[in-house]
Amino acid sequence: MPELESFPGGRSQDVPSVSNEAQTGERIEADRKPQGEIAVMVRRDSEEVSNGAPKRTASGSQRLSGSQRLSGSRRLSSTRRPSLREDDSLRVVYINNPDRTNKNFNMAGNTVRTTKYTILSFLPKNLFEQFHRFAYIYFLFIVILNQIPQLAVFGRTASLFPLILVLVVTAIKDGYEDFGRRRSDKRENNRKSLVFQIDKFQDKKWKNIQVGEVVKVLANETVPCDIVLLASSDPSGVCYVETLNLDGESNLKSRYARKEFTVEHPEQRPLKGTIVCETPNRNIYEFQGRMDLGSGVMVPLAANNIILRGCELKNTVWVLGVVVYAGRETKAMLNSAGAQSKRSRLEHYMNRETGWLAVFLIIICFIGGLGMGLWVNSNSDILSVLPYYKKQDLTGENYRFYGEWGEGAIGFLSCIIRFQIMIPLSLYISMELVRLGQSYFMTRDREMYHESSNTRFQCRALNINEDLGQVKYLFSDKTGTLTENKMQFDSASIGGVDYSYAKITVDTVPVKADGSISPADTEIGKSIKVDSELRRILDSPEPAPARHLVWEYFLVLAACNTIVPTWVKKSASGQLEMEAVNGNGDSLGFIEYQGESPDEQALVAAAAAYGFTLLERTSASIVIDVCGDRRRYEVLGIHEFDSVRKRMSVVVEGPDKVIKLLMKGADSSLLSIVGEGGDEYSIGGSESVDELQPSDGVMSATLKHLDNYARKGLRTLVVASKVLTRKEVEDWHFHYVKASSALHDRVGLMRNAAELVECNLSLLGATGIEDQLQGGVPETIQLLREAGIKLWVLTGDKQETAISIGFSCLLLTRDMQQIIINESTFEGCRSKILGAKAKYVIKPPPEKKLFSWKRQNGIDAANSGHDEVTGESADSNSRFNQPLALIIDGNSLVHALTSALEKDLYELATACKVVICCRVAPLQKAGIVSLVKRKAGKMTLAVGDGANDVSMIQMADVGVGISGQEGRQAVMASDFAIGQFRFLKKLLLVHGHWNYERLGYMVLYNFYRNAVFVMMLFWFIFYAAYSAQSALTDWNLVFFSLIYTSVPTIVVGILDMDVNQKTLYVYPPLYGSGQREEAYNQRLFWITMLDTLWQSLVLFYVPYFIYKVTDVDLYGLGLVWCMAVVILVNTHLAMDIKRWTWIEHVAIWASTLVTYICQLVMDALLSVPDLLPNHWVVFHMSGSVRFWFTLLLTVILALLPRFCVKLLKQWFWPSDLHIAREAEILLPSGQQVTDLELNDVHQSSSSLIQPPPPTAV
């Protein structure tokens, strides 16, 4: 190896210290990397694209001639600053010169506004948003019609009351929420930061900060805007920030000031320069730009050189930065828009039935209008003398008369106004209140509280609570969702030898400042287990080849990462405190490794346990204590992990001036670039570790170990290294610097530069990291499968790892026939899918029936293997007796998700009991969810914990985020958030079932309640010349659904319970009632409408015939009808309550009493005879026995058919819920429902009922 002192790398002023494909200091794993790349923002100047630019080889890499390689660094150093052109595709910021910056470019100030309204825009904008609901437009149309004198069926004041009440209540709610945002904005805008003004730093309000100003942020302060880092209190220019307010992640991230400018300070000498960067965009993980402080050399800037608004400075005394984005143009504000709201499936069905009710309303109104026209025609001879139809008054003046057709049209429109409540406006408010109440109880459920992380259940979307009770397909991530995402270094393969006893837990990382390992006296210290054989090799005094391999192996683990070491000390009060590592720490502290990747934390902890302790990381170097010898390695460049390369490498120069490439990555990516002669020796075996054997067996041995690790469920990585020659370094260095400085296609150029050195590597070995299952995962999966929920696992891990985890969590069983598809071509994938369908006789699933009168409970469906209502097979559409499991990888999904194969993939996947997709990208996860949503039409739920799961969570009908180790991106994008996967058991089987049953019945009941009231009014028009005259007062018509009957349905919708939690756990198939839509469907709707027709006939004609021969007037009979309909609908509701509480008793019977009191109050008022003309009627009517007898008889006759049908149905054709509820009632208090009791009720259920798991109850 020749001497490289003359090599201009290492500490050269123009060499970027820390860089990667996106120049970001954060670790973005393959499945955490945001999809896509930033478009071209800045044009390259002519010198960068001149004829002297390097040409590409056939492989895509750039190659130079010999003269270009030798002078590459010198030529790049002399590159002059490009001309700055005012272009929409770039932004030019003049440092410490905000006036010039904002004069030449239209840039936003730092004032932020998150409010939706202003004082002037509140009323029109809020009304515009509210009238997006069709029902509101419908009722506005009714109100307008009622203001026309000829159509004024209601009192004009009374007709306005319902709509105005709803609009005002909603406006007050929206205004209060916006007022809270306004106060928050005011506090935010009036915060102060130090800004360089008049030769010193002075306090300045955030709202007055401008682009181009230099800002000083102190420790624990929030960054006011997006700033490019100029300097920090650390001499190396490094600082640490917490991005909790930005992306929800609490772990610290490192940011770097370019070392070329860390000496600059505006208070010491004037600071001038220029920053050219991309225009504002939403990508928080990337930033492209370059900076010149007057030297003429444009230094590249990337994501690790910028601190975004909302970040907090931690473990650093101060930082200086120049503002590049302010206010609404900051990345935080550009990402502040919330996810699109989802609508529940029940709401879609409700709109369908609302349409049917609208059609029925038009029909009965047409009947009223037609009857009016025919009546006028048949009585045309006597219209002049009939009351209310006299054509002339006593003075001879003509009344308004519009003829037969005109009177018929007026009658039609008047009926629409009179019967408007056929479409229940109050249902919208009631549903929101019920969902709010349900969410209250869910968020306070202590069984869904994760104590160790202090995480409660979060309901982030109030409008899809009921969808939790209808889930058919559940798509789950693996790492962090089924597993803990707390990594343990389990096994090491070095030089062909397997060391499977090197268990190191990431939590056990306490090391002293001198690098030694000893038991700690702080909370973070625990015992550390190391492999004795590896320790013996490392402690060997003689430099044997075996020792060299082990040293090199752990050097890669310690150096090739993005982990940030921080000091942890005990304060005088006994609390743990952290501060930045500066290389001068005393020996009393401990080091805690901060990083986004738990895998890297485990690897660095393992290296520290074996004596390779990472002590310090700066932008230019890293310090590693190697078995007591502190060594500093100069960082020449970093190529970080991304979703394309699936590997990470770092080029370092050691104390011996030897330059090495250290690399780790996925086996599918790294093994292909290991050279045939790259590794000359390997360790012979565990019995004779110092004996060497040829390297031919290292690859095969390592592959065998990788396979064994994967079968044990371990996460695997391959480790390799390479000593670089001077020629390789110069060639790579030129391309690396050029790519780092590029503002166009930087990612691609960095990959091309990496290809120059990432070849012919020496294979060192592999790692096996264990990610343990979360508690309760197997039991939860078992219960969900018994409930009829199909679980699909979508993971980025290897196939063998995914299969192993599948067996561990009881997702896979030994009796399943596995269908494995690993194809990289379209034809191969198509052949495998079609071959599997033919082999296992898989037929297309039958089409779902749009309507069926036949009802089938869950037990019968399970026994028959087919659901007649939904048209779907109970388990699969396969004729194969053995259960099937599909395992498919990401390469195959590239072709399988195309339009040509997606139908066959869907048929094959739905025929399988289990589906596991491995090595999948985030967008592929979303594609799989989309495929099932489109083809199956069933409710889908996606659950995950990382940024790679966001697209899947947003695509599913219901998205659940888990507050895990990978930040809170999934939580922030989800509809519901939980702390552990096992909480899905309670969320779906209990709360989801209750929510669906309650809301399904509530919607059906509201349709019934309003329809029976309208039909009662409809029958009256046949006895009022088909006019819109009503026997009820206008206020009774208004108060019926708003006051008289609204409270009971809300209370029942929140508190009613069909079966208790224990029964739902013991008998999970009860959850299938929601999947089969038993609580609300078209069949139930039309049966309810038939029952409504009967009840309305009884409601009208029983009082009519009883009082027909009496002298009771219109208002007296109207009072009977009003009280009868309120008592009837409340009694109807009481018949359907499954479990009574005192609150439900009060709500139902008190509402009936309130109705009567309202009649007394309104009839007693004398001051407003025009609004309340039925003075004293209730006092005369209620004093008669006939009145109370009529009410009793009407209610009994109306509900008798319903009572008989319910009795016969539950006796002869019970549903699953009827069986379980009856068993609960018949059992002694405190005894659980088991299969014995249910078998006594229904023998066919024995094959489905399982005893509860130990943790279920």
Disulfide bonds with the S-S distance in Angstrom:
none
